[in-house]
Amino acid sequence: MEFSILYAINTIHNNILDNIMKVITILGDAGIIWLVIALILILKTKTRRCGILIIIALVLGLLIGNFLLKNIIARPRPFTVDKTINLLIQMPNDYSFPSCHTMASFEAAVIIFLHNKKWGIPVMILAILIGFSRMYLFVHYPSDVVFGAILGSLIAIIVFYGENKYRKIRFS
């Protein structure tokens, strides 16, 4: 079923979308766009807490997703199973599950959304596009992306509300 979805996505490939999806996926490489946003947020007193929480969530996601789950589950990437696919990006050399591009994107986007819904909507759209780009580029299965989004959202919610609870306990 997952390959059916990937093959259906593959039918919409064209030069314009290929270039757009390559750029979108690059934004998620190493969580760089989210780190840049977090650092910008940290510079302003009003948004500093949001930026710090994003960094905390990204670090937790790195530990849980990249170092723990990817290596325990060790799921091969779709392009290693169907070798007829020509990759449009450099071949990732780690495992497929979960999609850490998606996970990091949802960690940051959910924290920003919880901090400010007006800013949160465009970054949630970007997070969704980054997740979609991973399937479009045939480097993740749909379940990798869905689980990455769920796990990233859970990490963000725990970090955001955990810090709120900690602050209330600490300052009461």
C-alpha positions in Angstrom: 0.0 0.0 0.0 2.8 2.4 0.8 4.4 1.9 -2.5 1.0 2.5 -4.2 1.0 6.0 -2.5 4.6 6.7 -3.5 3.9 5.6 -7.1 0.8 7.8 -7.2 2.9 10.8 -6.0 5.5 9.9 -8.6 2.9 10.4 -11.4 2.9 14.2 -10.7 6.6 14.7 -11.2 7.6 17.5 -13.6 10.6 19.8 -13.8 9.0 22.6 -11.9 7.8 20.5 -9.0 11.1 18.5 -9.0 13.0 21.8 -8.4 10.5 23.1 -5.8 10.5 19.8 -3.9 14.3 19.7 -3.9 14.4 23.2 -2.4 11.7 22.4 0.2 13.5 19.2 1.3 16.8 21.1 1.6 15.1 23.5 4.0 14.6 20.5 6.3 18.2 19.2 6.0 19.7 18.9 9.5 16.7 21.0 10.7 18.6 24.1 9.5 15.6 26.2 8.7 14.2 25.5 12.2 17.6 26.3 13.8 17.8 29.6 12.0 14.2 30.5 13.0 14.9 29.5 16.6 18.1 31.6 16.7 16.2 34.6 15.3 13.5 34.1 17.9 16.1 33.9 20.7 17.4 37.4 19.7 14.2 39.1 20.7 13.1 39.0 24.4 9.4 38.6 23.5 10.1 35.4 21.5 13.2 34.1 23.3 11.2 31.4 25.1 9.8 30.1 21.9 13.2 29.9 20.3 14.7 28.1 23.2 11.8 25.6 23.3 12.3 24.8 19.6 16.0 24.0 20.2 15.1 21.8 23.2 12.5 19.9 21.0 15.0 19.6 18.1 17.6 18.1 20.5 15.1 15.6 21.9 13.9 14.7 18.4 17.5 14.1 17.3 18.1 11.8 20.3 14.8 9.9 20.0 14.3 9.8 16.2 17.8 9.9 14.6 19.9 8.1 17.2 17.3 5.7 18.8 14.4 4.8 16.6 16.1 4.9 13.2 18.8 2.4 14.5 16.4 0.2 16.4 13.8 -0.1 13.6 16.4 -0.1 10.8 13.9 0.2 8.0 15.4 0.4 4.5 14.5 3.5 2.4 12.0 3.0 -0.5 14.7 3.7 -3.1 16.8 0.8 -1.8 13.8 -1.5 -2.3 12.7 -0.2 -5.7 16.0 0.4 -7.4 14.3 1.6 -10.6 13.7 5.1 -9.1 16.2 7.8 -10.0 16.8 10.0 -7.0 16.7 13.7 -7.5 18.7 14.4 -4.4 21.8 13.0 -2.8 21.2 9.5 -1.5 20.6 9.5 2.3 22.7 6.8 4.0 20.7 6.3 7.1 17.5 4.4 7.7 14.0 5.5 6.8 11.8 5.3 9.9 10.9 7.9 11.1 11.3 10.8 8.8 13.4 13.1 10.9 13.0 16.0 8.4 9.3 15.8 9.1 9.7 15.2 12.8 12.0 18.3 13.3 9.6 20.4 11.1 6.6 19.5 13.3 8.6 20.0 16.5 9.3 23.6 15.5 6.0 24.3 13.8 3.9 23.1 16.7 5.9 25.1 19.2 5.6 28.2 17.1 1.8 27.5 16.6 1.3 27.1 20.4 3.3 30.4 20.9 1.5 32.4 18.2 -1.2 30.9 16.0 -0.8 33.6 13.3 2.9 32.7 12.8 2.1 29.0 13.3 -0.1 28.6 10.3 2.5 29.3 7.6 5.2 27.2 9.4 2.7 24.3 9.7 2.2 24.5 6.0 6.0 24.5 5.5 6.3 21.5 7.8 3.6 19.6 5.8 5.4 20.5 2.5 8.7 19.2 3.9 7.1 16.0 4.9 5.4 15.7 1.5 8.8 16.4 -0.3 10.3 13.4 1.4 7.7 11.1 -0.2 7.8 13.0 -3.5 11.6 12.4 -3.6 11.1 8.7 -2.8 13.3 8.8 0.3 10.5 8.0 2.8 7.4 5.9 3.0 4.1 7.6 4.0 4.2 5.9 7.4 7.7 7.4 8.0 6.3 10.8 7.4 3.1 10.4 9.3 4.9 8.9 12.3 7.5 11.7 12.1 4.7 14.3 12.2 3.0 12.7 15.1 6.2 12.2 17.1 7.4 15.7 16.3 4.1 17.1 17.4 4.1 15.1 20.7 7.6 16.2 21.5 6.7 19.8 20.8 3.6 19.6 23.0 5.5 17.9 25.9 8.3 20.5 25.7 5.9 23.4 25.4 3.5 22.4 28.2 6.2 20.8 30.3 8.1 24.0 30.4 4.9 25.9 31.3 4.3 23.5 34.2 7.9 23.7 35.3 7.8 27.5 35.3 4.6 27.6 37.3 6.0 25.2 39.9 9.4 27.0 40.0 7.9 30.5 40.4 5.0 29.7 42.7 
